[in-house]
Amino acid sequence: MVTAQKPVLLIDVDGVVVTTKPHWSADLQRDFGFDKSALRDHFFAPFWPDIVTGCNDLLPRLEQALKAMNSNIKASHLRDYWFSKDATLNQDMLDWISKRRQDGHRVMLATNQDHSRAMYLMNNVGLEAHCNGIYHSAALGVAKPNPLFFKHISEHENREASDLILIDDTLQNVTAARAAGWQAHHFTDVTQLTTAMVSGD
């Protein structure tokens, strides 16, 4: 008798596995002398779409942004500050993942990240110990909620789309995953997720 494979769980990082409150940029003014709106205008707005899809590297563009902001902060210093501040793990979610893996589910992270933070999360923060691997947008060349993000993962997994389950705190990504034929759950907390998985909502 052949045992059916359990669905693959594709889990978002920020807002699910990594907590985002308080936001890593909350103390930029105190610590560096500029606020998050300056970083948004000079870095995230012009450069992030290309960085997160692997078309550009983070550090040179961050350096360019800091120069435009007339800041003498080193780009590597700000990057390290960002990554370390944005690395608080949701232990309840890690426990939930551990139980799912013990039950036989393959668990992959599915996240919009540049190469450097994806590797930081896996190696420095230690997420590699809690999952089977990572699909990140810079490696795929496309970010959620673009349908190609889900298509590429489906092809890599070599499973029916209905055997893939996205868990994500962004409703737009959940909607896109369902449009691609995946199952998907909008994450708010572990209790809600457990109930949704049982009920199939």
N, C-alpha and C positions, 0 to 999 in steps of 0.2 A: 504494500500500500504506500503510495507516494504522498508525503505530507506537503500540503500547500504552503508556499512561501508567504510569510507575513508581509504586509505592506511596508514600504520604505518610508521612514519619517524624515522629511526635509524641514529643518528647523532654522528659523531666522535667528540672528544673533542679537543685534541691538534692540532692546525693549522686550526680549524674550529670555535669552541666555545671559546677556549682560544687561544690567539695570541702567537706565538712562536718567535717573533722578537722584541727586541733582545733576544737571547737565554738566559735562566736563568743562564747558566754557564759562560757567557761572562766575568764576573769579578772575577772568582775564584782565579786567581793569585793575584790580588790586595787584595782580602778580606781574603784569607786563605793561600796563599803562595804556592799553587800548581795549575796547569792548568787542563783543562778538559780532556786532553789526559791521564793524570795520573789516573783520575777517571774512564775513559773509560777502561784503561788497567787493573785496579785492582778491579773495581766494576761492571761496565756494561757488559763487555765482559764475565767474568766468572760467574756472578751471576744473571744478569737480566733475562735471559730466564726462570729460575726457579721461580724467584720472581714474574714476571708478569703473570705467569700461576698458582700462588697460591701454589707452591711447597716449597717455602721458604719465610721467613719473611725479610722485607727490613732492619730493624734497625740492627739486629745482623750481617748481611753481610756487611752493610755499615761500622760498627765498625771494622770488620775484614779487610776491604779494607784500612781504614784509618791507622790502625796499620801497614799494609804492606807498606804504603806510608811514614811511620815514622812521621805521623802527630799526634799532641796531641789534635786536634779538636774533640769535642764530636760529636758522630754520630747524636744525637738528634738535636744538633745545626745546623749541615749541612743539615739534613732533613728539618728542619723548614725554613732555608734559601732557599733551593730548592723550597719547596712548595709555599712559599710566593712570590718568584720571578716568579714562573711559574703559575701565577693566574690572568693575565690580560685578562679580558673578551672582546670579540668582540661584542660590543653593537649593531652593525648593524645586526649581526646574531641573537642575543637575540630578537631583534625586529621582525625579520623575523619569528622566532620560535613562538613568541607570536601570530602573525597573523595566522599562520598555526593552532595553537591550538584553536583559536577563530573560525576558519573555521571547526573545528571538527576532526582534525587529532590527533591521539595519537602520542606523541613524546617521544622517549626513547633515552638516550645516549648509544652508542655502542662503547666501547673504550678499548684499551690495557692499563690497569692500575693495580698496586698492590692494595691490600685492603686499605692500609692507605691513599694513595693519592685519591683513589676513594671516600672515606668517607670525606676527607678534601674538595674535590671539591664540593660535595653535601652539606655538612653541614657548613663548614667554609666560602667557597667562595659563597655559596648560590645557586648553580645550581639546587637544589631540587625545588626551586620556579619556575623554567623555563621549567620543563619537567615532564613527568609522572613517571620517574624512570631511572635506569641505569643498563645496562648489561656491566660488566667489566670482563676482561680476567681472573683475579685471581679467581673470583667467578665461572666462566664457566669452568676453568681448561684448557683453550686453548686460543690462541691469534690469531687475524687476521694476515695473510690471510688464516690460516688453515680452510679448509672447515667445520670442526666441530664447529667452532665459529658460523657460520651462521646456521648450522643445529640445534644447541642447542637453539638459539634464535627463530628460526622458530617454534620449538616444544613448547617453552614457550608461544609464542604469539598465537599459535593455529590458525594461518592464513595461507592461501595459500602463497607460496614463492613470487609469483608475486604481492602480496599485501604489501610487505615489500620494503621500499626504503632506501638504504644506501646513506648517504652524507658524503664523506670522502676526505681528501686532498691527500691521498696516492693512486696512480693509481693502484698499485698491489692489494690493498684491494677492490677497485672498480671492478677490473677484477674478483677477487675471488667471490664477491657477485653476480655478473652477472652469473658466472658459477654455482652458487647455485640456480639460478632461480629468484633471487631478481632483482628489478630495482636498479640502482645505478647511482649516479652523482659524477663526480670528481670536488671537490670544489676548486675554486680559490678565489672567492669573492661573495658577496651576489647578486650583479647585474647579474653576470654570472649564478649563481644558479637559480635565478628567471626566467631567459630566458630559461635555460635548462629544468626546471620543466614544463614550459608552452609548449615548443616544444616537450618534451618527449625525448630529446637527453641524 
